């Protein structure tokens, strides 16, 4: 089977355990990271095996396309299917593979198989090569059955921002008048499917995500109200809504960031600093949050924290770092302490 399947509703990648060459197990994806809104580098997950001739051709094509892939900012991870491979050639070594590589576990192999079957409404043996294009939010965007062409995949990165009818036109093989696709996956149906395949851990993860999504719906409604009032220059009215969003979902960085901006507008840098710090826990390399933290630290006279924020910010956003450094340089130096005169010491 060969084909390309664009998901009408992008789905977050459940936790996918993989093994590195040194035997260490790592976890890719995960719904907790998705719910927090954590950003990552877009990636193509390529499932392959050593006894698959089309896999070897696909790996070679991606090796040749390394310059275009890096320029596009796409990460590539070759995931080898476990099996008896001692007598099979190592295609990654032969093609001088320039990207990351790992090995699927038995559990993660079955998960990739189940995801393929779920989104194609097809049951059968796992067929490789098989690839998933994952966006910066950790969502499955496009499934490639058979060899994935580098040019097609790089072009498909343009799908990440599509929503509504435009998204559906890409997902269906025919034109027409389209309504809005669902904004969230059908968590219950998806969980039932994975549980029927024996993937109990992934099904429980989806059940948790459903509960979190319902909670996030309320938080997001409060966030949108607060953001609108903040844009209108009404921070005092925005504060209750933004605080409610943070109370409902404290681990979502954008809620904490919006609350911090509101508190700075209300000239409450101490509370704003706490919110910036919370936002950075979930998204530690977000330039906006680092600049905000440094600005709050300057307002509080904390030169040390402001400098630490500036040092982290420099490689991420030079313009923002320069603005923060100017603010730091404008801080008044602490008054020098005068040594006590021993003659005046009480005896």
C-alpha positions as CSV (number, residue, x, y, z in Angstrom):
1,X,0.0,0.0,0.0
2,X,1.3,3.4,-0.9
3,X,-0.4,6.8,-0.2
4,X,-0.4,10.1,1.6
5,X,-3.0,10.8,4.3
6,X,-3.5,14.3,5.5
7,X,-5.4,14.3,8.9
8,X,-8.5,16.6,8.9
9,X,-7.9,17.1,12.6
10,X,-4.2,16.9,13.7
11,X,-3.8,14.4,16.6
12,X,-1.2,14.6,19.3
13,X,1.4,11.8,19.2
14,X,1.0,9.6,22.3
15,X,4.1,8.8,24.3
16,X,6.4,6.7,22.0
17,X,9.2,4.9,23.7
18,X,12.3,4.3,21.6
19,X,15.8,2.9,22.2
20,X,19.0,4.7,21.3
21,X,22.1,2.8,20.1
22,X,23.5,2.8,23.6
23,X,20.4,1.0,24.9
24,X,18.9,4.0,26.7
25,X,15.2,4.3,26.4
26,X,13.7,7.7,25.4
27,X,10.1,8.9,25.1
28,X,8.9,10.9,22.1
29,X,5.7,12.9,22.0
30,X,3.4,12.6,24.9
31,X,0.0,14.2,25.5
32,X,1.1,16.0,28.7
33,X,3.6,18.0,26.7
34,X,0.9,18.7,24.0
35,X,-1.6,19.9,26.6
36,X,1.0,22.3,28.1
37,X,1.5,23.8,24.6
38,X,5.2,23.0,24.5
39,X,6.9,23.8,21.2
40,X,9.4,21.5,19.5
41,X,11.1,21.1,16.2
42,X,8.9,19.7,13.4
43,X,10.0,16.1,12.7
44,X,9.5,13.2,10.3
45,X,9.4,9.8,12.0
46,X,10.4,7.2,9.5
47,X,9.7,3.5,10.3
48,X,11.9,1.1,8.4
49,X,13.5,-2.4,8.6
50,X,16.7,-3.8,7.2
51,X,15.0,-6.4,5.0
52,X,13.0,-3.8,3.2
53,X,14.4,-2.7,-0.2
54,X,12.0,0.3,-0.6
55,X,13.2,1.5,2.8
56,X,16.8,1.5,1.6
57,X,15.8,3.6,-1.4
58,X,13.9,6.0,0.8
59,X,16.8,6.4,3.3
60,X,19.2,7.1,0.4
61,X,16.9,9.8,-1.0
62,X,16.6,11.5,2.4
63,X,20.4,11.4,2.9
64,X,20.9,13.2,-0.5
65,X,18.3,15.8,0.5
66,X,20.1,16.7,3.8
67,X,20.8,20.4,2.8
68,X,17.2,21.2,1.9
69,X,15.9,19.4,5.0
70,X,18.1,21.3,7.3
71,X,17.3,24.6,5.6
72,X,13.6,23.9,6.1
73,X,14.1,23.3,9.8
74,X,12.8,19.7,9.8
75,X,14.2,17.0,12.1
76,X,14.3,13.5,10.8
77,X,14.4,10.3,12.9
78,X,14.8,6.9,11.5
79,X,13.0,4.3,13.7
80,X,14.1,0.7,13.0
81,X,11.5,-2.0,13.6
82,X,12.9,-4.7,16.0
83,X,13.6,-8.1,14.6
84,X,16.3,-10.5,13.6
85,X,18.7,-8.3,11.7
86,X,22.2,-9.8,12.2
87,X,22.3,-11.0,8.6
88,X,20.8,-7.9,7.1
89,X,22.7,-4.9,5.8
90,X,22.8,-1.7,7.9
91,X,21.3,0.7,5.3
92,X,21.9,3.8,7.6
93,X,25.6,3.2,7.5
94,X,25.6,2.5,3.8
95,X,23.8,5.8,2.9
96,X,25.8,7.8,5.5
97,X,22.7,8.7,7.4
98,X,23.0,12.4,8.5
99,X,20.0,12.5,10.9
100,X,19.0,10.9,14.2
101,X,18.3,7.2,14.6
102,X,16.7,4.9,17.2
103,X,15.0,1.6,17.5
104,X,11.4,1.0,18.2
105,X,10.4,-1.2,21.1
106,X,7.8,-4.0,20.7
107,X,5.2,-1.6,22.4
108,X,6.1,1.4,20.2
109,X,6.0,-0.8,17.1
110,X,2.5,-1.8,17.9
111,X,1.5,1.8,18.6
112,X,2.8,2.9,15.2
113,X,1.0,0.0,13.6
114,X,-2.3,0.9,15.4
115,X,-2.0,4.6,14.5
116,X,-1.6,3.7,10.8
117,X,-4.6,1.4,11.0
118,X,-6.8,3.9,12.9
119,X,-6.2,6.8,10.4
120,X,-6.6,4.7,7.3
121,X,-9.5,2.5,8.6
122,X,-7.5,-0.5,7.5
123,X,-6.3,-3.6,9.3
124,X,-3.4,-5.7,8.2
125,X,0.3,-6.4,8.9
126,X,2.6,-3.4,9.6
127,X,3.9,-2.3,6.2
128,X,7.2,-0.4,5.9
129,X,8.3,2.1,5.0
130,X,5.9,4.2,6.9
131,X,6.4,7.8,8.1
132,X,4.6,10.4,10.2
133,X,5.1,14.2,9.8
134,X,4.8,15.8,13.3
135,X,4.4,19.5,13.7
136,X,6.0,21.8,16.3
137,X,3.2,21.2,18.8
138,X,3.8,17.4,18.7
139,X,0.7,16.7,16.5
140,X,0.5,14.0,13.8
141,X,-0.2,15.9,10.6
142,X,0.4,13.6,7.6
143,X,0.9,9.8,7.3
144,X,3.0,8.5,4.4
145,X,2.4,4.9,3.4
146,X,5.4,3.7,1.4
147,X,8.5,5.8,0.6
148,X,8.1,9.5,1.6
149,X,9.4,11.9,-1.0
150,X,11.5,14.7,0.6
151,X,10.1,17.4,-1.7
152,X,6.5,16.4,-0.9
153,X,7.2,16.2,2.9
154,X,8.9,19.7,2.9
155,X,5.9,21.1,1.0
156,X,3.5,19.5,3.5
157,X,5.1,21.5,6.3
158,X,2.9,24.3,4.8
159,X,-0.2,22.5,6.1
160,X,0.6,23.1,9.7
161,X,-1.2,26.4,9.9
162,X,-4.3,25.4,7.9
163,X,-7.6,25.3,9.6
164,X,-11.3,25.0,8.8
165,X,-12.4,24.5,5.2
166,X,-8.9,25.0,3.9
167,X,-7.7,22.1,6.0
168,X,-10.5,19.9,4.8
169,X,-9.7,20.6,1.2
170,X,-6.2,19.2,1.8
171,X,-7.5,16.2,3.7
172,X,-10.1,15.0,1.1
173,X,-9.3,13.8,-2.4
174,X,-12.1,15.8,-3.9
175,X,-13.3,19.4,-3.9
176,X,-16.6,20.7,-2.5
177,X,-18.1,22.9,0.1
178,X,-16.6,22.0,3.5
179,X,-17.6,22.9,7.0
180,X,-15.3,23.2,10.0
181,X,-13.5,20.0,11.0
182,X,-13.5,19.0,14.7
183,X,-11.1,21.1,16.7
184,X,-10.2,18.2,19.1
185,X,-9.7,14.5,18.4
186,X,-12.4,12.0,19.2
187,X,-10.7,11.0,22.4
188,X,-13.1,8.2,23.5
189,X,-13.2,6.5,20.1
190,X,-9.4,6.7,19.8
191,X,-8.9,5.4,23.3
192,X,-11.3,2.5,22.7
193,X,-9.4,1.6,19.5
194,X,-6.0,1.5,21.2
195,X,-7.4,-0.4,24.2
196,X,-8.8,-3.1,21.8
197,X,-5.2,-3.4,20.3
198,X,-3.8,-4.1,23.8
199,X,-2.2,-0.7,24.2
200,X,-3.6,0.0,27.6
201,X,-1.0,2.6,28.6
202,X,-1.7,4.7,25.5
203,X,-5.5,4.3,26.0
204,X,-5.1,5.6,29.6
205,X,-3.0,8.5,28.4
206,X,-5.9,9.4,26.0
207,X,-8.4,9.2,28.8
208,X,-6.3,11.6,30.8
209,X,-6.1,13.9,27.8
210,X,-9.8,14.0,27.4
211,X,-10.3,15.1,31.0
212,X,-7.6,17.7,30.5
213,X,-9.1,18.9,27.3
214,X,-12.4,19.5,29.0
215,X,-10.6,21.4,31.7
216,X,-8.7,23.4,29.1
217,X,-11.9,24.4,27.3
218,X,-12.9,26.4,30.3
219,X,-9.4,27.8,30.8
220,X,-9.2,28.8,27.2
221,X,-12.5,30.6,27.3
222,X,-11.2,32.6,30.2
223,X,-7.9,33.2,28.5
224,X,-9.5,34.6,25.3
225,X,-11.7,37.0,27.3
226,X,-8.6,38.2,29.3
227,X,-6.5,38.5,26.2
228,X,-9.1,40.6,24.4
229,X,-9.4,43.0,27.4
230,X,-5.6,43.2,27.6
231,X,-5.4,44.2,23.9
232,X,-8.0,46.8,24.6
233,X,-5.8,48.4,27.2
234,X,-8.0,47.2,30.1
235,X,-5.6,45.2,32.3
236,X,-7.6,45.6,35.5
237,X,-10.6,44.0,33.8
238,X,-8.4,41.3,32.2
239,X,-6.8,40.2,35.4
240,X,-9.7,38.1,36.8
241,X,-10.1,36.1,33.6
242,X,-6.4,35.5,33.1
243,X,-6.0,34.5,36.7
244,X,-9.0,32.0,36.3
245,X,-7.3,30.5,33.2
246,X,-4.1,30.0,35.2
247,X,-6.0,28.5,38.1
248,X,-7.7,26.0,35.8
249,X,-4.5,25.1,33.8
250,X,-1.4,26.3,35.6
251,X,1.0,24.3,33.5
252,X,0.1,26.0,30.2
253,X,2.8,28.6,29.4
254,X,0.7,31.0,27.3
255,X,-1.7,31.5,30.2
256,X,1.1,32.3,32.6
257,X,2.7,34.6,30.0
258,X,-0.5,36.5,29.4
259,X,-1.1,36.9,33.2
260,X,2.5,38.1,33.6
261,X,1.9,40.8,30.9
262,X,-1.2,41.9,32.6
263,X,0.5,42.2,36.0
264,X,3.3,44.2,34.4
265,X,0.7,46.6,32.9
266,X,-0.7,46.9,36.4
267,X,2.8,47.7,37.8
268,X,3.0,44.5,39.9
269,X,6.5,43.2,38.9
270,X,6.8,40.9,41.9
271,X,3.8,38.9,40.9
272,X,4.6,39.2,37.2
273,X,8.0,37.7,37.9
274,X,6.4,34.6,39.4
275,X,4.2,34.2,36.4
276,X,7.1,34.6,34.0
277,X,9.1,32.0,35.9
278,X,6.1,29.6,35.7
279,X,5.8,30.1,32.0
280,X,9.5,29.3,31.5
281,X,9.1,26.0,33.3
282,X,6.9,24.8,30.5
283,X,8.7,26.6,27.6
284,X,12.2,27.5,28.8
285,X,13.5,28.9,25.6
286,X,10.7,31.3,24.7
287,X,12.2,34.7,24.0
288,X,9.1,36.6,25.0
289,X,9.1,35.0,28.5
290,X,12.8,35.5,29.0
291,X,12.5,39.2,28.0
292,X,9.5,39.6,30.4
293,X,11.4,37.9,33.3
294,X,14.4,40.1,32.7
295,X,12.2,43.2,32.5
296,X,10.4,42.3,35.8
297,X,13.8,41.6,37.4
298,X,15.0,45.1,36.4
299,X,11.9,46.7,37.8
300,X,12.6,44.9,41.1
301,X,16.3,45.9,41.1
302,X,17.4,42.2,40.7
303,X,20.4,42.7,38.4
304,X,21.6,39.1,38.8
305,X,18.3,37.5,37.6
306,X,18.1,40.1,34.8
307,X,21.6,39.2,33.6
308,X,20.8,35.5,33.7
309,X,17.7,36.0,31.6
310,X,19.7,38.2,29.2
311,X,22.4,35.5,28.8
312,X,19.8,32.8,27.9
313,X,18.0,35.2,25.6
314,X,21.0,36.3,23.5
315,X,21.2,33.3,21.2
316,X,17.4,33.2,20.8
317,X,16.6,36.8,19.9
318,X,19.4,39.3,19.5
319,X,17.1,42.4,19.2
320,X,15.2,41.5,22.4
321,X,18.5,40.7,24.2
322,X,19.9,44.1,23.2
323,X,16.8,45.9,24.5
324,X,17.0,44.0,27.8
325,X,20.8,44.7,28.1
326,X,20.1,48.4,27.6
327,X,17.5,48.3,30.4
328,X,20.0,46.4,32.6
329,X,22.8,49.0,31.9
330,X,20.3,51.7,32.9
331,X,19.8,50.2,36.4
332,X,21.3,52.2,39.2
333,X,24.3,50.5,40.7
334,X,23.9,49.4,44.4
335,X,25.4,51.9,46.7
336,X,28.8,50.9,48.0
337,X,28.9,49.8,51.6
338,X,31.2,51.8,53.9
339,X,33.3,49.6,56.2
340,X,32.5,50.1,59.9
341,X,35.0,52.1,61.9
342,X,36.3,49.9,64.7
343,X,36.6,53.0,66.9
344,X,32.9,53.4,66.8
345,X,32.2,49.7,67.7
346,X,30.4,49.3,71.0
347,X,32.7,47.9,73.7
